[in-house]
Amino acid sequence: MKQFDRLISELRNKPITLDCNVFLLLVIGSIDKKHIGLFKRTQIFTEEDYDALIKVLSGSQIFITPNVVTEASNLLESYTYNREKLGLSLLKDVCINIPEVYEKSITLTNNNAYLKFGLSDSSIANLCNGGIIAITVDLELYGYLISKNCKAINFNHVRSLYILQ
């Protein structure tokens, strides 16, 4: 079995959360994969990265935090498609289908991750402390989560496995 297929198999039926950049890839790619390279915040990704993400997420339960959704919403305000704010519309549709896990901001600011990464990533670290697997492109966040014995996946590694399959 190839490594990418093995990863998909290992993640099946597992709880997963996404950092804001990977979440934006999911949203923009769901509108139109061709726009991944056009939106400033997803230019680091390719259409193939979106395909890899969809395969990785298939069969898994995705969880998101209001903090990540808020950050994504703020960034999507500048994304227009045919003069419409489809990014914000799709974000609404995505939120209907992905359970949100809320934690009070004061609790998140008391997390060690807060001073290193801010509120959004602190919310991700909080989910990971509860056993949810994070998928991130942020190498520092990834290293932090791993150092805290949390399960995390560096999406750049996923990208490499997908290309090599």
Phi and psi restraints in degrees (value plus and minus 20) as a CYANA .aco file:
   2 LYS   PHI     -90.6   -50.6
   2 LYS   PSI     136.4   176.4
   3 GLN   PHI     -80.9   -40.9
   3 GLN   PSI     -59.9   -19.9
   4 PHE   PHI     -84.1   -44.1
   4 PHE   PSI     -64.0   -24.0
   5 ASP   PHI     -84.2   -44.2
   5 ASP   PSI     -55.9   -15.9
   6 ARG   PHI     -84.9   -44.9
   6 ARG   PSI     -61.9   -21.9
   7 LEU   PHI     -81.0   -41.0
   7 LEU   PSI     -66.1   -26.1
   8 ILE   PHI     -79.0   -39.0
   8 ILE   PSI     -64.1   -24.1
   9 SER   PHI     -82.9   -42.9
   9 SER   PSI     -61.2   -21.2
  10 GLU   PHI     -86.8   -46.8
  10 GLU   PSI     -49.7    -9.7
  11 LEU   PHI    -108.9   -68.9
  11 LEU   PSI     -31.5     8.5
  12 ARG   PHI     -77.4   -37.4
  12 ARG   PSI     110.8   150.8
  13 ASN   PHI      46.4    86.4
  13 ASN   PSI      -4.1    35.9
  14 LYS   PHI    -118.8   -78.8
  14 LYS   PSI     129.8   169.8
  15 PRO   PHI     -97.7   -57.7
  15 PRO   PSI     113.8   153.8
  16 ILE   PHI    -153.3  -113.3
  16 ILE   PSI     124.3   164.3
  17 THR   PHI    -146.4  -106.4
  17 THR   PSI     137.2   177.2
  18 LEU   PHI    -140.4  -100.4
  18 LEU   PSI     122.1   162.1
  19 ASP   PHI     -92.9   -52.9
  19 ASP   PSI     150.5   190.5
  20 CYS   PHI     -81.2   -41.2
  20 CYS   PSI     -60.2   -20.2
  21 ASN   PHI     -84.5   -44.5
  21 ASN   PSI     -63.6   -23.6
  22 VAL   PHI     -89.5   -49.5
  22 VAL   PSI     -57.2   -17.2
  23 PHE   PHI     -82.2   -42.2
  23 PHE   PSI     -61.7   -21.7
  24 LEU   PHI     -83.8   -43.8
  24 LEU   PSI     -57.0   -17.0
  25 LEU   PHI     -79.1   -39.1
  25 LEU   PSI     -63.3   -23.3
  26 LEU   PHI     -81.5   -41.5
  26 LEU   PSI     -65.6   -25.6
  27 VAL   PHI     -88.4   -48.4
  27 VAL   PSI     -72.9   -32.9
  28 ILE   PHI     -85.4   -45.4
  28 ILE   PSI     -61.2   -21.2
  29 GLY   PHI     -83.5   -43.5
  29 GLY   PSI     -51.1   -11.1
  30 SER   PHI     -91.0   -51.0
  30 SER   PSI     -45.4    -5.4
  31 ILE   PHI     -96.2   -56.2
  31 ILE   PSI     -73.3   -33.3
  32 ASP   PHI    -190.7  -150.7
  32 ASP   PSI      95.4   135.4
  33 LYS   PHI     -76.3   -36.3
  33 LYS   PSI     -48.9    -8.9
  34 LYS   PHI     -85.5   -45.5
  34 LYS   PSI     -40.0     0.0
  35 HIS   PHI    -107.8   -67.8
  35 HIS   PSI     -25.4    14.6
  36 ILE   PHI     -77.8   -37.8
  36 ILE   PSI     -64.6   -24.6
  37 GLY   PHI     -98.7   -58.7
  37 GLY   PSI     -29.3    10.7
  38 LEU   PHI    -115.6   -75.6
  38 LEU   PSI     -48.2    -8.2
  39 PHE   PHI    -103.6   -63.6
  39 PHE   PSI     107.5   147.5
  40 LYS   PHI     -69.1   -29.1
  40 LYS   PSI     -63.9   -23.9
  41 ARG   PHI     -97.3   -57.3
  41 ARG   PSI     -33.6     6.4
  42 THR   PHI    -134.9   -94.9
  42 THR   PSI     -11.2    28.8
  43 GLN   PHI     -82.7   -42.7
  43 GLN   PSI     -39.5     0.5
  44 ILE   PHI     -94.1   -54.1
  44 ILE   PSI     -31.2     8.8
  45 PHE   PHI    -126.8   -86.8
  45 PHE   PSI     147.2   187.2
  46 THR   PHI    -142.6  -102.6
  46 THR   PSI     151.4   191.4
  47 GLU   PHI     -81.0   -41.0
  47 GLU   PSI     -55.6   -15.6
  48 GLU   PHI     -85.6   -45.6
  48 GLU   PSI     -53.1   -13.1
  49 ASP   PHI     -83.9   -43.9
  49 ASP   PSI     -60.0   -20.0
  50 TYR   PHI     -82.4   -42.4
  50 TYR   PSI     -65.2   -25.2
  51 ASP   PHI     -79.0   -39.0
  51 ASP   PSI     -62.2   -22.2
  52 ALA   PHI     -83.6   -43.6
  52 ALA   PSI     -63.0   -23.0
  53 LEU   PHI     -81.0   -41.0
  53 LEU   PSI     -65.4   -25.4
  54 ILE   PHI     -80.3   -40.3
  54 ILE   PSI     -61.9   -21.9
  55 LYS   PHI     -85.5   -45.5
  55 LYS   PSI     -60.0   -20.0
  56 VAL   PHI     -85.3   -45.3
  56 VAL   PSI     -58.7   -18.7
  57 LEU   PHI     -99.6   -59.6
  57 LEU   PSI     -38.3     1.7
  58 SER   PHI     -82.6   -42.6
  58 SER   PSI     110.0   150.0
  59 GLY   PHI      63.4   103.4
  59 GLY   PSI     -19.1    20.9
  60 SER   PHI    -130.0   -90.0
  60 SER   PSI     141.0   181.0
  61 GLN   PHI    -119.6   -79.6
  61 GLN   PSI     100.1   140.1
  62 ILE   PHI    -113.9   -73.9
  62 ILE   PSI     117.8   157.8
  63 PHE   PHI    -144.6  -104.6
  63 PHE   PSI     129.0   169.0
  64 ILE   PHI    -157.9  -117.9
  64 ILE   PSI     139.7   179.7
  65 THR   PHI    -129.4   -89.4
  65 THR   PSI     134.0   174.0
  66 PRO   PHI     -78.7   -38.7
  66 PRO   PSI     -48.9    -8.9
  67 ASN   PHI     -86.7   -46.7
  67 ASN   PSI     -62.4   -22.4
  68 VAL   PHI     -88.6   -48.6
  68 VAL   PSI     -60.9   -20.9
  69 VAL   PHI     -82.6   -42.6
  69 VAL   PSI     -62.4   -22.4
  70 THR   PHI     -83.3   -43.3
  70 THR   PSI     -65.0   -25.0
  71 GLU   PHI     -81.2   -41.2
  71 GLU   PSI     -63.8   -23.8
  72 ALA   PHI     -83.5   -43.5
  72 ALA   PSI     -62.3   -22.3
  73 SER   PHI     -80.3   -40.3
  73 SER   PSI     -65.4   -25.4
  74 ASN   PHI     -80.2   -40.2
  74 ASN   PSI     -59.9   -19.9
  75 LEU   PHI     -94.1   -54.1
  75 LEU   PSI     -52.5   -12.5
  76 LEU   PHI     -95.6   -55.6
  76 LEU   PSI     -33.6     6.4
  77 GLU   PHI     -77.6   -37.6
  77 GLU   PSI     -50.1   -10.1
  78 SER   PHI    -107.9   -67.9
  78 SER   PSI     -26.2    13.8
  79 TYR   PHI    -109.6   -69.6
  79 TYR   PSI      99.9   139.9
  80 THR   PHI    -143.7  -103.7
  80 THR   PSI     128.9   168.9
  81 TYR   PHI    -155.9  -115.9
  81 TYR   PSI      96.1   136.1
  82 ASN   PHI      33.5    73.5
  82 ASN   PSI      21.5    61.5
  83 ARG   PHI      45.8    85.8
  83 ARG   PSI     -12.4    27.6
  84 GLU   PHI    -128.8   -88.8
  84 GLU   PSI     132.2   172.2
  85 LYS   PHI    -108.7   -68.7
  85 LYS   PSI      44.8    84.8
  86 LEU   PHI     -86.7   -46.7
  86 LEU   PSI     -47.0    -7.0
  87 GLY   PHI     -79.8   -39.8
  87 GLY   PSI     -65.7   -25.7
  88 LEU   PHI     -87.5   -47.5
  88 LEU   PSI     -57.3   -17.3
  89 SER   PHI     -84.8   -44.8
  89 SER   PSI     -64.5   -24.5
  90 LEU   PHI     -88.2   -48.2
  90 LEU   PSI     -56.0   -16.0
  91 LEU   PHI     -76.5   -36.5
  91 LEU   PSI     -61.2   -21.2
  92 LYS   PHI     -80.7   -40.7
  92 LYS   PSI     -65.0   -25.0
  93 ASP   PHI     -84.4   -44.4
  93 ASP   PSI     -60.1   -20.1
  94 VAL   PHI     -84.0   -44.0
  94 VAL   PSI     -61.3   -21.3
  95 CYS   PHI     -84.1   -44.1
  95 CYS   PSI     -47.0    -7.0
  96 ILE   PHI     -84.9   -44.9
  96 ILE   PSI     -53.9   -13.9
  97 ASN   PHI    -119.3   -79.3
  97 ASN   PSI     -28.2    11.8
  98 ILE   PHI    -135.8   -95.8
  98 ILE   PSI     102.2   142.2
  99 PRO   PHI     -82.4   -42.4
  99 PRO   PSI     117.5   157.5
 100 GLU   PHI    -121.2   -81.2
 100 GLU   PSI     115.0   155.0
 101 VAL   PHI    -131.9   -91.9
 101 VAL   PSI      96.7   136.7
 102 TYR   PHI    -120.5   -80.5
 102 TYR   PSI     118.4   158.4
 103 GLU   PHI    -157.0  -117.0
 103 GLU   PSI     120.6   160.6
 104 LYS   PHI     -78.8   -38.8
 104 LYS   PSI     122.6   162.6
 105 SER   PHI     -79.1   -39.1
 105 SER   PSI     -57.6   -17.6
 106 ILE   PHI     -82.3   -42.3
 106 ILE   PSI     -56.6   -16.6
 107 THR   PHI     -86.5   -46.5
 107 THR   PSI     -63.1   -23.1
 108 LEU   PHI     -86.8   -46.8
 108 LEU   PSI     -54.6   -14.6
 109 THR   PHI     -92.7   -52.7
 109 THR   PSI     -36.9     3.1
 110 ASN   PHI    -107.1   -67.1
 110 ASN   PSI     -27.4    12.6
 111 ASN   PHI     -95.0   -55.0
 111 ASN   PSI     119.2   159.2
 112 ASN   PHI     -77.7   -37.7
 112 ASN   PSI     -46.7    -6.7
 113 ALA   PHI     -90.1   -50.1
 113 ALA   PSI     -44.1    -4.1
 114 TYR   PHI     -78.4   -38.4
 114 TYR   PSI     -70.0   -30.0
 115 LEU   PHI     -89.3   -49.3
 115 LEU   PSI     -42.2    -2.2
 116 LYS   PHI    -105.2   -65.2
 116 LYS   PSI     -58.2   -18.2
 117 PHE   PHI    -147.3  -107.3
 117 PHE   PSI     -33.5     6.5
 118 GLY   PHI      75.6   115.6
 118 GLY   PSI    -199.0  -159.0
 119 LEU   PHI     -88.2   -48.2
 119 LEU   PSI     -64.2   -24.2
 120 SER   PHI     -81.1   -41.1
 120 SER   PSI     -70.9   -30.9
 121 ASP   PHI     -90.9   -50.9
 121 ASP   PSI     -47.3    -7.3
 122 SER   PHI     -84.2   -44.2
 122 SER   PSI     -55.8   -15.8
 123 SER   PHI     -87.5   -47.5
 123 SER   PSI     -53.9   -13.9
 124 ILE   PHI     -87.0   -47.0
 124 ILE   PSI     -65.4   -25.4
 125 ALA   PHI     -79.6   -39.6
 125 ALA   PSI     -58.1   -18.1
 126 ASN   PHI     -82.1   -42.1
 126 ASN   PSI     -63.9   -23.9
 127 LEU   PHI     -83.0   -43.0
 127 LEU   PSI     -61.2   -21.2
 128 CYS   PHI     -85.0   -45.0
 128 CYS   PSI     -54.3   -14.3
 129 ASN   PHI     -81.6   -41.6
 129 ASN   PSI     -44.2    -4.2
 130 GLY   PHI    -112.6   -72.6
 130 GLY   PSI     -11.5    28.5
 131 GLY   PHI      78.7   118.7
 131 GLY   PSI     -16.7    23.3
 132 ILE   PHI    -104.3   -64.3
 132 ILE   PSI     119.8   159.8
 133 ILE   PHI    -106.7   -66.7
 133 ILE   PSI     109.6   149.6
 134 ALA   PHI    -115.7   -75.7
 134 ALA   PSI     119.0   159.0
 135 ILE   PHI    -133.7   -93.7
 135 ILE   PSI     101.2   141.2
 136 THR   PHI    -161.8  -121.8
 136 THR   PSI     132.9   172.9
 137 VAL   PHI    -121.7   -81.7
 137 VAL   PSI     -22.8    17.2
 138 ASP   PHI    -103.8   -63.8
 138 ASP   PSI      85.9   125.9
 139 LEU   PHI     -81.4   -41.4
 139 LEU   PSI     -58.3   -18.3
 140 GLU   PHI     -86.5   -46.5
 140 GLU   PSI     -63.3   -23.3
 141 LEU   PHI     -83.4   -43.4
 141 LEU   PSI     -64.1   -24.1
 142 TYR   PHI     -76.1   -36.1
 142 TYR   PSI     -70.0   -30.0
 143 GLY   PHI     -80.9   -40.9
 143 GLY   PSI     -60.4   -20.4
 144 TYR   PHI     -81.8   -41.8
 144 TYR   PSI     -68.4   -28.4
 145 LEU   PHI     -81.4   -41.4
 145 LEU   PSI     -64.5   -24.5
 146 ILE   PHI     -82.0   -42.0
 146 ILE   PSI     -60.9   -20.9
 147 SER   PHI     -85.1   -45.1
 147 SER   PSI     -42.4    -2.4
 148 LYS   PHI    -115.9   -75.9
 148 LYS   PSI      -5.5    34.5
 149 ASN   PHI      41.8    81.8
 149 ASN   PSI       9.6    49.6
 150 CYS   PHI    -114.2   -74.2
 150 CYS   PSI     136.8   176.8
 151 LYS   PHI    -107.5   -67.5
 151 LYS   PSI     105.6   145.6
 152 ALA   PHI    -166.5  -126.5
 152 ALA   PSI     131.8   171.8
 153 ILE   PHI    -146.4  -106.4
 153 ILE   PSI     108.1   148.1
 154 ASN   PHI    -101.1   -61.1
 154 ASN   PSI      95.0   135.0
 155 PHE   PHI     -81.8   -41.8
 155 PHE   PSI     -45.7    -5.7
 156 ASN   PHI     -83.2   -43.2
 156 ASN   PSI     -52.8   -12.8
 157 HIS   PHI     -87.4   -47.4
 157 HIS   PSI     -61.9   -21.9
 158 VAL   PHI     -80.1   -40.1
 158 VAL   PSI     -63.7   -23.7
 159 ARG   PHI     -78.0   -38.0
 159 ARG   PSI     -64.0   -24.0
 160 SER   PHI     -83.4   -43.4
 160 SER   PSI     -65.2   -25.2
 161 LEU   PHI     -81.7   -41.7
 161 LEU   PSI     -60.0   -20.0
 162 TYR   PHI     -85.2   -45.2
 162 TYR   PSI     -62.3   -22.3
 163 ILE   PHI     -85.8   -45.8
 163 ILE   PSI     -57.5   -17.5
 164 LEU   PHI    -101.8   -61.8
 164 LEU   PSI     -28.3    11.7
